Amino acid sequence: MKTKNYLISIIIMLLAAFNLNAGKGNQITCTGSTTVLPIAQATAEAFMNSHPDINISVRGGGSGVGVAALQNGTTDICNSSRPLKSKEISAAKAKGINPVSYAIANDAISIIVHKDNPLKDISIQQIKDIYTGKIKNWKVLGGPNLPIVVISRDVSSGTYEVFNEKVLAGAKVEGSAQLLASNNAVLSSVSNTPGAIGYVGLGYVNDSVKLISVNGIIPSEATVKNGSYILSRKLYMYTNGKAKGDVANYLGFIQSEKGQQIIQELGFINIK
């Protein structure tokens, strides 16, 4: 009898603990792209301020990390700076996961150089030649007699994937290139390295580096929205199936006028 009463007491305590935790609100996890990271962080903070019963946890790691987390069912939202590949969608569906995309912002892969570099414009072909090792010195492009330091994102990055598609056309980045894990790491390396070239999301560009035009077009709201800037792209959040409940409300907030204003303030471009 004592054993039975003891088990009943344990069950009651567990149920009470469950109810207590349930009363603290829901947890939403966002994982993936470092380009989307500041958008997710800022919009999550604003959303939680008006929804104190909801906690949103935001993690980076790259778009590939976010995709893997979505496929494995370990995140509610996958942040991605590129569309999911067909093979990733197939792999997800094989695990019972149905990725659904939500466009949250427009962006431009922005080409940056050290701020002392006199170069103002570069062509897509020249960028490709630099990143594949055909051009190794700035003097070839009319710049100083200075070796080019190639800085790229690593292969788990959605930004790398889009850059690879739009610029390299599948060619490999030359072997001496620095492969870095985040936009901030690329920005820091370019700002501190004379002769460096790199690429980041538009929202990361600041006065520590020099933004140059591509094929004569500088990235801006107008050139991204009309497609004249060739390295334009959209940023996404993915969920398993159509978003519901608190996740749907959060995504709705991001796409709302207030959420899009936050995105504009971060230096990215709205989807309206």
Secondary structure, DSSP 8 states (H G I E B T S, - for coil): -HHHHHHHHHHHHHHHHHHHHHTT-EEEEEEE-TTTHHHHHHHHHHHHHH-TTEEEEEEEE-HHHHHHHHHTT--SEEEESS---HHHHHHHHHTT--EEEEEEEEEEEEEEEETT----EE-HHHHHHHHTTS--BGGGGTS-S-B-EEEEE-TT-HHHHHHIIIIITT----TT-EEESSHHHHHHHHHHSTTEEEEEEGGG--TTEEE-EETTB---HHHHHTT-STTEEEEEEEEESS--HHHHHHHHHHHSHHHHHHHHHTT-B---
